[in-house]
Amino acid sequence: MVLLLSSLFFVIYLGFITLLSRIPSLPVEPTKGAVWPKPQIQVSSNNFYFVRPQTLKFHAVGKNCQLLEKAFERYLQIINKSTISPFEDSAQDNEIFRADGKLTPYLDTLNVFKLGAYTSLHVYSPSDVNNIISYAAERGIRVIAEFDTPGHTASWGKAIPELLTRCYTNGVPNGKYGPIDPTKDSTYSFFENFFDEVTKVFPDEYLHLGADEVPFDCWESNPDIKAFMEENNIESSKQLEDYYIQKLLNISHNLTKKAIVWEEAFTDGVQLSSSTIVQIWKDWVIGGWQWTTYKATNAGFPVLLSACWYLDYLVSGGDWRKFYDCEPLSFIGNDQQKALVLGGEACMWTESVNEYNIEPRVWPRASAVAEKLWSAENADTYNEAAKRLEEHTCRMNKRGIEAQPPNGPGFCI
């Protein structure tokens, strides 16, 4: 009898737990009139100002935007409303080179744009780029271009195979190409011409040179590169990388641009100039991003943090909290080191994103990043921030921005 009663109790218990699990969580109660991101100083007054109607400027954008015609303008509108600046665009990768030939005539003569893009419609024309830069500038947003080398350059080789390294297997070419070939003088002549034209198009003082995820195996397989290394007393692929990055930094310096590089350039021992910004993106290394940030700032380099804020790493539910949990100054270091942390970047890599799903993927998750970077350290608690973000998401929805629910079930009025 005792066993029967115990079994009955167990069944009732399980049934009760199952019933509880089906009860939806209560929606987060949104604030009313709260701002996002939370200002470090907020001043209220009862003053009134008269504004002439003609001073107001409205810009309407259709709900369904073509990627290169309207989506960038719409994206920059949202960035402006979310207090994020600057905006960085990676203009090429292994799969595609996305700039039109008229943008840089030198590359047009080499057919990079015709052969490196998916189609002739999937490129940035000069008017696209000029419109983006002007549209962003009107809203206080800077546009920084990234042309990532020596890795991530397979698309360049579709038009200029001699720019890349020919890979070998057992001393025989295997038909594959690797990173930029750093041993040829023609490589640096190419980049002198290319970046000269790029800097005329993108006026920002910074230029992102990339330098991440460089695969060394192709360099190490190539007999010409191995002979070059021996002739020049270059003992490792990391030293060869240093040789290449040094050349690019000199080109950037001669064009009066300040360089940004990914963290590998620093951790691999490249000799960087003191003005070079090191962008920290790896969170899985020993000591995490905090240790890399400590080492970079201890060496005197300004730092840009993005390791905490990869928006393409999607988790179900209100995963904005993991972005909100990252305090960019929470590393061991003195005040001088922490002053070298210039800010951060929310990264949205688009391997699985296009113009149809980018808005709910980015917003309001990027809003959490904006508050972390603009507001005072530990400006708010999760619970209070959740209420403000709930209101801010409704605010974005009413403006036509397809931001996803931040905290689970809820509604906007």
N, C-alpha and C positions, 0 to 999 in steps of 0.2 A: 504493500500500500504506500509506503514511503517513497518507493521508487516511482510509482505512478504519479503521486503528487508532485514529486520533483520534476518529472518529465513534463507534466502539465504546466507547472510554473515556468519551466524553461521555454516552452512553446509560447506562452503568453508574453514572456519577457522579450523573446525575439520578435514577436508580432508588434509589441509596443515600440521597440527600437526601430523596426522597419517603418512604422507609421510616422515616427518622429523624423526619420530621414527624408520623408516625402513632404514634410511641411516646409514651404519655401522660406528662406531667410528674409527677415524684414528688410525692406529697402532702406538705404542710407538716407536720412533726412537732409535734404540740401539746405544750404544757407540761403539767405535772402539779401542780395546786394553786396556780398563779399567779393573781394578781388582775387585774381590769380594772375601771376605769382604774387605772393604776399610781399608787400613793399617793406623795406628795412625802416623807412620813416613814412608815416602817413599823417597828413595834416588836413584837418577839416575846417571849413569856414562857412559863413552864411552869405558870402559875397555872390553877386549875380553879374553876369556878363552878357551883353547883347552881341549876337553874332549875325552878320548879314547872310541871308540865304545863299547869295552868290559865292560866298567863300567856301561853302560845302561842296565837296566833290565826291560823286558816287560812281562806282564801277560795278556793273552787273556782269556776272559770269554764268553761263549756262550750266545746268546740272550735270550734263554729260560732256566732259571736256576731251578734246583731242590731245594726245600726250604732248606734242611739241608746239601746239598752237595756243592752248589755254591752260593746260594743267600746271605748267610752271608758274604762271601768273597767279593761279588759284592757290597753289602751294605757298607762294611767297606772301599772299594775303593772310593765310592762316598763320604762318610763321610770325608775321608782324603782329597779329592779334594775340599771339602766345608769348611775345617778348623773347624771341630768339634771334640772335645775330652773331656771327655771319652765317652765310649759307655756302657750303662747299659742295662742288660737283666733281665727281671722278669721271673724266671725259672718255676714258678708254679702259679696257681690261682685255683678258685673253680672248674673249669671245667677239668683241666688237670695238671698232673705233668710231666714235659718234659725232665727229665734227665735219662740217662741209669743207670742201677744198677751198672755196673762196674765203674761208675764215683764215687760213694760212696758205697763201699761194704757193709757198715752197713745197708743202706736202702735196698740193694739188698736182704739181708737175710729176710727182712720184706715184700718183694714183692710189695713195693710202686711203682716201675717203671712198673711192669707188669700190675698192677691193676689201677694205677692212670693215665696212658696215654691212648689216643684214641686207638692206636694200637702200636705194637712193632716197627713200622717204624717211629712213630711220637715222637721220643725222641732224646736227644742230647747224642751221644756216647762219650766216652773219647777222641777219635780221633777228633770228631767234635769240642769239647771244646778246646782241645789243639791247633788245627789248627786255630780256631778263635782267641785265645789269642796270638799266635805267629804271625799270619797274621796281627793282629791289632798292635802289638808291633813294627813290622817293619815299620809301618806307623805313629808311634807316638800316637797311640790310646790306651787308657787303657780300660780294660773290668771289669766292676763291676757287681757282681751278686746280685740279690735281691731274698730272700726267705721270702715272706710276711706272717707274723703271728701276732696276733692269729686269725685274720679273713682271708678270702680268702683261706681257707684250706680244703674245702670239698673233694678235690681230694686225700688228705692224708688219709682221713677216709675210703676210699675204701679198703685200705690195713690195716690200723691201726685204727679201729673205737674207740678203747679205748683212743686214743690220743685226740679225740674231746669230746665236751660236749653233753650229751644226753638231748634233749629238752623235756619239759613236757607241757601238757595242762590239767588244773584242777587237778594237782597232779598225772597225769598218763602219762607215756612216749608216745609221739605221733609219734614215728618212725623217727623223724628228728634229725639231728645233727647240732650243732652250732660251735662256735670258739673252738680253742684249750682249753682243760681243764687246767686251771692254778693252780689247787689245788693239783695235784698229784706229788709226787717226781719223779715218772717214766717219767713225761713230761720233766723234766729238765735233767734227765739222757739221755733221747733220744736226746735232742738238744745238749748236750755236745759232744756226739759221732758224731752226724750229722755235726755240724759246725766245728769240728776238721777235718773231712775229706774234707769239702767244702773249708776250708782255705788252704789246701794243693793243691787243684786244681786251685783256683783263687788266684793268688799271690798279687793282689792289696791291698794296705794298708786299703782300705775301704770295709765295708760289709753292704749292705742295709738290715735292719731288718724289713722293712715294717711298721706295726702298724697303718694302716689306716682302716677306715670304719669298726670298730669292732661293731657288733650288740650285744647289751647287753641283749636283751629280753630272749635269751636262757639261759644265765647264771642265770638270775633272776628267771627263771622258775624251775631250777634244785634244789631239796631239799638238795642234798649233798653239792652243792656249797654254798647254803644259810647257811647251818650248819657250813661250813668251815669259811665263812665270820664272822659269829657270834663268833666262837671260837677264831678268830684272830683279833677281833676288827676292821674288815674291814667294813665300813659303807655304801659304795656305789660301783657300778660297775666300776666307774672311779678309785677308790682306788684299786680295784682288778686288773684292767688293769695296774696300776702303779706297783703293786706287781709282775705281770708277766714280764713286760718290764724290771724292775730292774734286775730280774733273767737273762734275755737274755743279757742285757748290761754287766753283770758280766762275762758271758760266753765269749762274744765278747772281753772284756778287757783281760781276761786270755789268749786269743789266740792272743793278741797284735794287734787286729784289731780296727780301728776307725769305729764307728757305724754311719749310716745314718737312720733316721726315718722320716716318714711322719708327717705332722704338728699336727695331732690329738694327738700324744704322748705329744707334748708340750702344746697344748690348753686344753687337759684334765687334766693337772697338774702332769704328770709323772715327777718324780725327775730324770733329765737327768744329765749325767756328762758333764763338760764344753766343752769337745772335740766332743760331739755328734752333728752331722750336722742335722739341721731341714729343711726338704724339704717342701716348701710352694706350695700348689697346688690348694687351694680354692680361687676363685675370687668372689664368691657370698655371702660371709659372710659380716657382718656389718663392714664397713671400707675397705673392699676388701683385697687383698693380701698386700697392703701397710701397713695396720694397724697390721696384723699378723707379717709381717716382722719387723716392728718397735718394737713390743713387744718381739719378739724372740731375736733380736739383742740387745735390751735394757737389756735383761736378760743375755747377754754375749754369746749367742750361735751363731756359724757360720751357715749361711743360704745358701740354694740352692733353686733357684726360678724356678718354672715350671708353675705357675698359668696362665701366659700369653700365653703359647706356647703349647697348646694341639692340635696337628695336626689332631687328629681324629674328631675334631669339624670342619666340612667342610662347607664352604659357597661358593656359586657359584661366579665365577669371581676372580678378583685379591685380594683374602683375605689375601695375605701375608702382606698387609699394616697394618692389626690389630696386627700382630706379630711385625712388624717394629715399631709400635707406642709405644710399651712397653719399657720404660726405667727402668731397674732393680734398679736404685738408686733413683727413684723418690718417695721416702717416707720421711716423717719427721724423721730426725735423725741426730746425729752429725757425724763427720768424723770417729770416732772410730766405730760407729755402721755400717756405710757404708763400712768400711774395712772388716767387718765380712760377707759381701755378697760375697761368693766365686765364684759364677757364676750362671748358669742356665741350664735347661735341656728342650729340645724339646721332648715331650712325644708322642709316636705313639702307642696307644693301638689298638690291632689287632682283636677285635671282628668281624669286617667287612673287614678285610684286609688279603690277603695271598700273595704268591710270585708273583702273576700275576698283582696286582694293587698297590703294596706298593710303587713302584718308583714314579708314577705320583701323588700319594697321599702325599708323603713326599716332593718331590722336584718340584719347587725350593722354596717351602714355608719354609722349614727348613733353607734355605740359608739366609732368612731374620733374623732368630734367630741368626745365626752365626755372622752376621754383628753387631747385637745389643750387643752381648757378647764379640766380639773381638775388635770392633772399638771404637773410642772415643765417648763420649756422644754427641748425636745430630750431628753425623758425616756428615750427608747428608740430603737433603730434599727428600720428597716423589718423586717429579718429576725427580730429578737427579738420585735417587736410582733406579727408575723404568727403566730408560735407561740402567743403568749398569746391572740390573737384567735381562733385555731383552737379552743383549749380553751374560751374564753368562749362561742363559738357553739354548741359541743356542750352547754355548760352551759345555754344558753337553750333549745336543742332539747329537752333532758331536762325542762325546766320547761313544755313545751308551747308554746313560742314558735317560730313557723315562720320562724326566721332562715335566710337563704340561705347557702350555702357562701361563706366569705370569700376563699379563695385558690385555688379550682379544685377538682379531684377530691380527695376525702378521705372520711373516715368517722369516726363517733363510736362509742366503746365504752362 
